[in-house]
Amino acid sequence: MLNTPGSFSKGRLTPVEVAGYLQTIPSAPATLDGLEEIFYEGPSSLGELTRLVRYEPGLAAQILRTRQACPKVFTPSFAIEDAINDLGFTYVQDIALEATRSQVIDQPLDVYNMSMNDFWRRSVSTAIAAELLAEATGEDAGLSFTIGLLHNIGMLAIDVWARNESPELVFAHRTWPREFSMAESSLLGFTNAEVGSALLAGWDLPQRLSEVVRLQYVPLRFGPYARSTCLLLAAKWLSAAVCLENGMPKMPEAAFLDVLRIPSFELAQMVVEVRVRLGGVRNALHLTAA
């Protein structure tokens, strides 16, 4: 399953401690190359800038984190486009330009045997799927997109921790919906979902966002987060269906889809739309076909 580490003890490490290793949020080199090419000409408006930046998880997380750290009282929204609007065109463009200048090495997530560009594809396809599902179910599309985009940000922190503390560690991947969570839980005692939740909570982002991320492997059928956790589950299924090269993942349990009032056949029909929207994003960012 994985290489056995010798530098830490399960049960002593906590998600908060691992989250603390992520001091800077990396971005996918391919998307930064595309943004740099576009910025050379200059985005014509805040709207155009927003459409580009909202699809880069590293930049989006940095923008949300920066907005929360500002003393000024902003609108009570955690849609990425609202955060960009609050900070303003010049400020956000400077953040994006700095990222394109500083990212020079395509450093993969070694502990997951995953490239940053693959991480980007998984994150963005889940965000697109979450937004599409929110539109269909009456949920908050902006918040759902943000949750989808940042749902696996804990993987970045775990990778940095492993690089520093247990570089021989490699997690085995399982098919959807467990992904890397079984290997993470077996060795660390927690998953990337809990680390991601700790990161988002540490940035003073809303509890709904951090809790839905934390509960992504154990979605709820009842309670205040039931619809959001089931929506993320369905969005991750759509992402897996789009990103898998062969075959289709097993459909989510009907009980969870019932919470959203979406039948399985309707969810399956959304695969094409998510694939089309992802292709549109890749074209907008001047990326080559996946």
C-alpha positions as a Markdown table, in Angstrom:
| # | Residue | x | y | z |
|---|---|---|---|---|
| 1 | Met | 0.0 | 0.0 | 0.0 |
| 2 | Leu | 2.7 | 2.5 | 1.0 |
| 3 | Asn | 6.2 | 2.8 | 2.2 |
| 4 | Thr | 6.6 | 2.6 | 6.0 |
| 5 | Pro | 7.7 | 5.9 | 7.6 |
| 6 | Gly | 9.8 | 5.9 | 10.6 |
| 7 | Ser | 9.8 | 9.6 | 11.7 |
| 8 | Phe | 6.4 | 10.0 | 13.2 |
| 9 | Ser | 3.9 | 8.2 | 15.4 |
| 10 | Lys | 0.2 | 7.9 | 14.5 |
| 11 | Gly | -2.0 | 9.4 | 17.2 |
| 12 | Arg | 0.5 | 12.2 | 18.1 |
| 13 | Leu | 0.2 | 14.1 | 14.9 |
| 14 | Thr | -2.9 | 16.3 | 14.5 |
| 15 | Pro | -4.6 | 17.9 | 11.4 |
| 16 | Val | -3.9 | 21.4 | 12.7 |
| 17 | Glu | -0.1 | 20.6 | 13.0 |
| 18 | Val | 0.0 | 19.3 | 9.5 |
| 19 | Ala | -2.0 | 22.3 | 8.2 |
| 20 | Gly | 0.7 | 24.6 | 9.7 |
| 21 | Tyr | 3.2 | 23.2 | 7.2 |
| 22 | Leu | 1.4 | 24.9 | 4.3 |
| 23 | Gln | 2.9 | 28.4 | 4.5 |
| 24 | Thr | 2.5 | 29.2 | 0.8 |
| 25 | Ile | -0.2 | 27.8 | -1.5 |
| 26 | Pro | 1.2 | 26.4 | -4.8 |
| 27 | Ser | -0.5 | 26.8 | -8.2 |
| 28 | Ala | -0.5 | 24.5 | -11.2 |
| 29 | Pro | 2.3 | 25.5 | -13.6 |
| 30 | Ala | 0.2 | 25.1 | -16.7 |
| 31 | Thr | -2.5 | 27.4 | -15.5 |
| 32 | Leu | 0.1 | 30.0 | -14.4 |
| 33 | Asp | 1.7 | 29.9 | -17.8 |
| 34 | Gly | -1.7 | 30.5 | -19.4 |
| 35 | Leu | -2.5 | 33.4 | -17.0 |
| 36 | Glu | 1.0 | 34.9 | -17.6 |
| 37 | Glu | 0.3 | 34.9 | -21.4 |
| 38 | Ile | -3.1 | 36.5 | -20.8 |
| 39 | Phe | -1.8 | 39.1 | -18.4 |
| 40 | Tyr | 0.9 | 40.1 | -20.9 |
| 41 | Glu | -2.0 | 41.6 | -22.9 |
| 42 | Gly | -3.9 | 42.7 | -19.8 |
| 43 | Pro | -7.4 | 41.6 | -18.7 |
| 44 | Ser | -9.8 | 44.2 | -19.9 |
| 45 | Ser | -12.1 | 44.2 | -16.9 |
| 46 | Leu | -12.6 | 43.0 | -13.3 |
| 47 | Gly | -15.1 | 40.5 | -14.8 |
| 48 | Glu | -12.5 | 39.0 | -17.1 |
| 49 | Leu | -9.9 | 38.8 | -14.4 |
| 50 | Thr | -12.5 | 37.0 | -12.1 |
| 51 | Arg | -13.3 | 34.5 | -14.8 |
| 52 | Leu | -9.6 | 33.6 | -15.1 |
| 53 | Val | -8.5 | 33.6 | -11.4 |
| 54 | Arg | -11.5 | 31.8 | -10.0 |
| 55 | Tyr | -10.3 | 28.6 | -11.7 |
| 56 | Glu | -6.9 | 28.5 | -10.1 |
| 57 | Pro | -7.2 | 26.9 | -6.6 |
| 58 | Gly | -4.0 | 28.3 | -5.3 |
| 59 | Leu | -4.8 | 31.9 | -6.3 |
| 60 | Ala | -8.4 | 31.5 | -5.2 |
| 61 | Ala | -7.4 | 30.3 | -1.7 |
| 62 | Gln | -4.9 | 33.1 | -1.4 |
| 63 | Ile | -7.5 | 35.7 | -2.4 |
| 64 | Leu | -10.0 | 34.4 | 0.1 |
| 65 | Arg | -7.4 | 34.2 | 2.8 |
| 66 | Thr | -6.3 | 37.8 | 2.1 |
| 67 | Arg | -9.8 | 39.1 | 2.1 |
| 68 | Gln | -10.4 | 37.5 | 5.5 |
| 69 | Ala | -7.2 | 39.0 | 6.9 |
| 70 | Cys | -8.2 | 42.6 | 5.9 |
| 71 | Pro | -9.6 | 44.8 | 8.7 |
| 72 | Lys | -12.2 | 46.2 | 6.4 |
| 73 | Val | -15.7 | 44.7 | 6.7 |
| 74 | Phe | -16.7 | 43.1 | 3.4 |
| 75 | Thr | -19.8 | 41.5 | 2.2 |
| 76 | Pro | -20.8 | 38.3 | 4.0 |
| 77 | Ser | -20.2 | 36.1 | 1.0 |
| 78 | Phe | -17.6 | 33.5 | 0.4 |
| 79 | Ala | -18.0 | 33.2 | -3.4 |
| 80 | Ile | -14.6 | 33.7 | -5.0 |
| 81 | Glu | -16.0 | 36.4 | -7.3 |
| 82 | Asp | -17.2 | 38.4 | -4.3 |
| 83 | Ala | -13.8 | 38.2 | -2.7 |
| 84 | Ile | -12.2 | 39.4 | -5.9 |
| 85 | Asn | -14.7 | 42.3 | -6.2 |
| 86 | Asp | -14.0 | 43.3 | -2.5 |
| 87 | Leu | -10.2 | 43.4 | -3.0 |
| 88 | Gly | -10.4 | 45.2 | -6.3 |
| 89 | Phe | -8.9 | 44.8 | -9.8 |
| 90 | Thr | -5.4 | 46.1 | -9.1 |
| 91 | Tyr | -4.9 | 44.2 | -5.9 |
| 92 | Val | -6.0 | 40.9 | -7.3 |
| 93 | Gln | -4.1 | 41.4 | -10.5 |
| 94 | Asp | -0.9 | 42.1 | -8.5 |
| 95 | Ile | -1.5 | 38.8 | -6.5 |
| 96 | Ala | -1.9 | 36.9 | -9.8 |
| 97 | Leu | 1.1 | 38.5 | -11.5 |
| 98 | Glu | 3.3 | 37.7 | -8.5 |
| 99 | Ala | 2.2 | 34.1 | -8.6 |
| 100 | Thr | 3.0 | 33.8 | -12.3 |
| 101 | Arg | 6.5 | 35.3 | -11.7 |
| 102 | Ser | 7.4 | 33.2 | -8.6 |
| 103 | Gln | 6.2 | 29.7 | -9.7 |
| 104 | Val | 9.1 | 28.3 | -11.6 |
| 105 | Ile | 9.2 | 24.6 | -10.7 |
| 106 | Asp | 6.6 | 22.0 | -11.5 |
| 107 | Gln | 6.8 | 20.2 | -8.1 |
| 108 | Pro | 4.4 | 17.3 | -8.0 |
| 109 | Leu | 2.6 | 16.0 | -4.9 |
| 110 | Asp | 5.0 | 13.2 | -4.3 |
| 111 | Val | 3.1 | 11.6 | -1.4 |
| 112 | Tyr | 0.2 | 11.2 | -3.8 |
| 113 | Asn | 2.2 | 10.5 | -6.9 |
| 114 | Met | 0.2 | 13.3 | -8.6 |
| 115 | Ser | 1.3 | 16.3 | -10.7 |
| 116 | Met | 0.1 | 19.8 | -9.8 |
| 117 | Asn | -1.7 | 19.9 | -13.1 |
| 118 | Asp | -3.6 | 16.8 | -12.3 |
| 119 | Phe | -4.5 | 18.3 | -8.9 |
| 120 | Trp | -5.8 | 21.3 | -10.7 |
| 121 | Arg | -8.0 | 19.2 | -13.0 |
| 122 | Arg | -9.5 | 17.3 | -10.1 |
| 123 | Ser | -10.1 | 20.6 | -8.1 |
| 124 | Val | -11.6 | 22.6 | -11.0 |
| 125 | Ser | -13.8 | 19.8 | -12.3 |
| 126 | Thr | -15.2 | 19.3 | -8.8 |
| 127 | Ala | -15.9 | 23.1 | -8.5 |
| 128 | Ile | -17.6 | 23.2 | -11.9 |
| 129 | Ala | -19.7 | 20.1 | -11.0 |
| 130 | Ala | -20.6 | 21.7 | -7.6 |
| 131 | Glu | -21.7 | 24.9 | -9.3 |
| 132 | Leu | -23.8 | 23.0 | -11.8 |
| 133 | Leu | -25.5 | 20.9 | -9.1 |
| 134 | Ala | -26.2 | 24.1 | -7.0 |
| 135 | Glu | -27.8 | 25.7 | -10.0 |
| 136 | Ala | -30.0 | 22.5 | -10.4 |
| 137 | Thr | -30.9 | 22.3 | -6.7 |
| 138 | Gly | -31.3 | 25.9 | -5.6 |
| 139 | Glu | -28.2 | 25.9 | -3.4 |
| 140 | Asp | -25.7 | 28.8 | -3.2 |
| 141 | Ala | -23.7 | 28.4 | -6.4 |
| 142 | Gly | -20.8 | 30.6 | -5.4 |
| 143 | Leu | -20.2 | 28.9 | -2.1 |
| 144 | Ser | -20.7 | 25.5 | -3.7 |
| 145 | Phe | -18.1 | 26.3 | -6.3 |
| 146 | Thr | -15.6 | 27.5 | -3.5 |
| 147 | Ile | -16.2 | 24.2 | -1.6 |
| 148 | Gly | -15.6 | 22.2 | -4.7 |
| 149 | Leu | -12.5 | 24.1 | -5.6 |
| 150 | Leu | -10.9 | 23.8 | -2.2 |
| 151 | His | -12.2 | 20.4 | -1.1 |
| 152 | Asn | -8.8 | 18.7 | -1.4 |
| 153 | Ile | -6.5 | 21.6 | -0.3 |
| 154 | Gly | -5.5 | 19.4 | 2.7 |
| 155 | Met | -3.5 | 17.3 | 0.3 |
| 156 | Leu | -1.2 | 20.2 | -0.4 |
| 157 | Ala | -0.4 | 20.5 | 3.4 |
| 158 | Ile | 0.1 | 16.8 | 3.8 |
| 159 | Asp | 2.5 | 16.7 | 0.9 |
| 160 | Val | 4.6 | 19.5 | 2.4 |
| 161 | Trp | 4.6 | 17.8 | 5.8 |
| 162 | Ala | 5.6 | 14.5 | 4.2 |
| 163 | Arg | 8.3 | 16.2 | 2.1 |
| 164 | Asn | 9.8 | 17.5 | 5.3 |
| 165 | Glu | 9.1 | 14.8 | 7.9 |
| 166 | Ser | 8.6 | 11.5 | 6.0 |
| 167 | Pro | 9.9 | 11.8 | 2.4 |
| 168 | Glu | 9.6 | 8.1 | 1.8 |
| 169 | Leu | 5.9 | 8.1 | 2.4 |
| 170 | Val | 3.6 | 7.3 | -0.6 |
| 171 | Phe | -0.2 | 6.8 | -0.3 |
| 172 | Ala | -2.0 | 4.3 | -2.3 |
| 173 | His | -5.0 | 5.5 | -4.3 |
| 174 | Arg | -8.4 | 3.8 | -4.2 |
| 175 | Thr | -11.3 | 4.4 | -6.6 |
| 176 | Trp | -14.0 | 6.9 | -5.8 |
| 177 | Pro | -15.3 | 7.6 | -3.2 |
| 178 | Arg | -12.5 | 6.6 | -0.8 |
| 179 | Glu | -9.6 | 8.0 | -2.9 |
| 180 | Phe | -6.5 | 8.3 | -0.6 |
| 181 | Ser | -8.5 | 8.5 | 2.6 |
| 182 | Met | -8.0 | 4.9 | 3.7 |
| 183 | Ala | -4.2 | 5.1 | 3.4 |
| 184 | Glu | -4.1 | 8.5 | 5.1 |
| 185 | Ser | -6.3 | 7.3 | 8.0 |
| 186 | Ser | -4.3 | 4.2 | 8.4 |
| 187 | Leu | -0.9 | 6.0 | 8.6 |
| 188 | Leu | -1.7 | 9.4 | 10.0 |
| 189 | Gly | -4.9 | 8.8 | 11.9 |
| 190 | Phe | -6.8 | 11.4 | 9.9 |
| 191 | Thr | -7.4 | 12.3 | 6.2 |
| 192 | Asn | -6.8 | 15.3 | 3.9 |
| 193 | Ala | -10.4 | 16.3 | 4.5 |
| 194 | Glu | -9.6 | 17.0 | 8.2 |
| 195 | Val | -6.4 | 18.8 | 7.3 |
| 196 | Gly | -8.2 | 20.9 | 4.7 |
| 197 | Ser | -10.9 | 21.8 | 7.2 |
| 198 | Ala | -8.2 | 22.9 | 9.7 |
| 199 | Leu | -6.7 | 25.1 | 7.0 |
| 200 | Leu | -10.0 | 26.8 | 6.1 |
| 201 | Ala | -11.0 | 27.3 | 9.7 |
| 202 | Gly | -7.5 | 28.8 | 10.4 |
| 203 | Trp | -8.2 | 31.3 | 7.7 |
| 204 | Asp | -11.5 | 32.3 | 9.4 |
| 205 | Leu | -13.5 | 31.1 | 6.5 |
| 206 | Pro | -17.1 | 30.1 | 7.4 |
| 207 | Gln | -17.9 | 27.0 | 9.4 |
| 208 | Arg | -20.1 | 25.7 | 6.7 |
| 209 | Leu | -17.2 | 25.6 | 4.3 |
| 210 | Ser | -14.7 | 24.0 | 6.6 |
| 211 | Glu | -17.3 | 21.5 | 8.0 |
| 212 | Val | -18.4 | 20.3 | 4.5 |
| 213 | Val | -14.8 | 19.8 | 3.5 |
| 214 | Arg | -14.2 | 17.8 | 6.7 |
| 215 | Leu | -17.3 | 15.6 | 6.2 |
| 216 | Gln | -16.6 | 14.9 | 2.5 |
| 217 | Tyr | -15.9 | 11.2 | 3.1 |
| 218 | Val | -18.9 | 10.8 | 5.5 |
| 219 | Pro | -21.7 | 12.8 | 3.9 |
| 220 | Leu | -24.8 | 13.5 | 6.0 |
| 221 | Arg | -28.4 | 12.7 | 5.3 |
| 222 | Phe | -29.8 | 14.9 | 8.1 |
| 223 | Gly | -28.8 | 18.2 | 9.7 |
| 224 | Pro | -27.7 | 21.7 | 8.6 |
| 225 | Tyr | -24.9 | 20.4 | 6.4 |
| 226 | Ala | -26.7 | 17.5 | 4.8 |
| 227 | Arg | -27.5 | 19.1 | 1.4 |
| 228 | Ser | -24.0 | 20.6 | 1.1 |
| 229 | Thr | -22.2 | 17.4 | 2.0 |
| 230 | Cys | -24.4 | 15.4 | -0.4 |
| 231 | Leu | -23.8 | 18.0 | -3.1 |
| 232 | Leu | -20.0 | 17.7 | -2.7 |
| 233 | Leu | -20.3 | 13.9 | -2.9 |
| 234 | Ala | -22.2 | 14.2 | -6.2 |
| 235 | Ala | -19.8 | 16.8 | -7.5 |
| 236 | Lys | -16.8 | 14.5 | -6.7 |
| 237 | Trp | -18.6 | 11.7 | -8.6 |
| 238 | Leu | -19.0 | 13.9 | -11.6 |
| 239 | Ser | -15.3 | 14.9 | -11.4 |
| 240 | Ala | -14.3 | 11.3 | -11.2 |
| 241 | Ala | -16.5 | 10.5 | -14.2 |
| 242 | Val | -14.8 | 13.3 | -16.2 |
| 243 | Cys | -11.2 | 12.6 | -15.1 |
| 244 | Leu | -11.2 | 8.9 | -15.5 |
| 245 | Glu | -9.7 | 7.7 | -18.7 |
| 246 | Asn | -11.7 | 4.5 | -18.9 |
| 247 | Gly | -15.1 | 3.5 | -17.4 |
| 248 | Met | -17.4 | 5.2 | -15.0 |
| 249 | Pro | -17.3 | 5.3 | -11.2 |
| 250 | Lys | -19.9 | 3.6 | -9.2 |
| 251 | Met | -23.0 | 5.8 | -8.8 |
| 252 | Pro | -23.5 | 7.5 | -5.3 |
| 253 | Glu | -26.0 | 5.8 | -3.0 |
| 254 | Ala | -29.5 | 6.8 | -3.8 |
| 255 | Ala | -30.1 | 7.9 | -0.2 |
| 256 | Phe | -27.6 | 10.7 | -0.7 |
| 257 | Leu | -29.0 | 11.7 | -4.1 |
| 258 | Asp | -32.5 | 11.8 | -2.5 |
| 259 | Val | -31.3 | 14.5 | -0.2 |
| 260 | Leu | -30.6 | 16.6 | -3.3 |
| 261 | Arg | -33.7 | 15.3 | -5.1 |
| 262 | Ile | -31.6 | 14.4 | -8.1 |
| 263 | Pro | -32.2 | 10.9 | -9.7 |
| 264 | Ser | -29.2 | 9.0 | -10.8 |
| 265 | Phe | -30.0 | 9.3 | -14.5 |
| 266 | Glu | -30.1 | 13.1 | -14.2 |
| 267 | Leu | -26.7 | 13.1 | -12.4 |
| 268 | Ala | -25.2 | 10.9 | -15.2 |
| 269 | Gln | -26.5 | 13.4 | -17.8 |
| 270 | Met | -24.5 | 16.2 | -16.1 |
| 271 | Val | -21.2 | 14.5 | -17.0 |
| 272 | Val | -21.3 | 15.9 | -20.5 |
| 273 | Glu | -22.0 | 19.4 | -19.3 |
| 274 | Val | -19.1 | 19.3 | -16.7 |
| 275 | Arg | -16.8 | 18.1 | -19.4 |
| 276 | Val | -17.9 | 20.9 | -21.8 |
| 277 | Arg | -17.4 | 23.6 | -19.1 |
| 278 | Leu | -14.0 | 22.2 | -18.1 |
| 279 | Gly | -13.0 | 22.4 | -21.8 |
| 280 | Gly | -14.1 | 26.0 | -21.9 |
| 281 | Val | -12.0 | 26.8 | -18.9 |
| 282 | Arg | -9.0 | 25.1 | -20.4 |
| 283 | Asn | -9.5 | 27.2 | -23.6 |
| 284 | Ala | -9.9 | 30.4 | -21.6 |
| 285 | Leu | -6.6 | 29.7 | -19.8 |
| 286 | His | -4.8 | 28.7 | -23.0 |
| 287 | Leu | -4.3 | 25.1 | -21.8 |
| 288 | Thr | -3.7 | 22.2 | -24.1 |
| 289 | Ala | -6.3 | 19.4 | -24.2 |
| 290 | Ala | -6.3 | 16.9 | -21.4 |
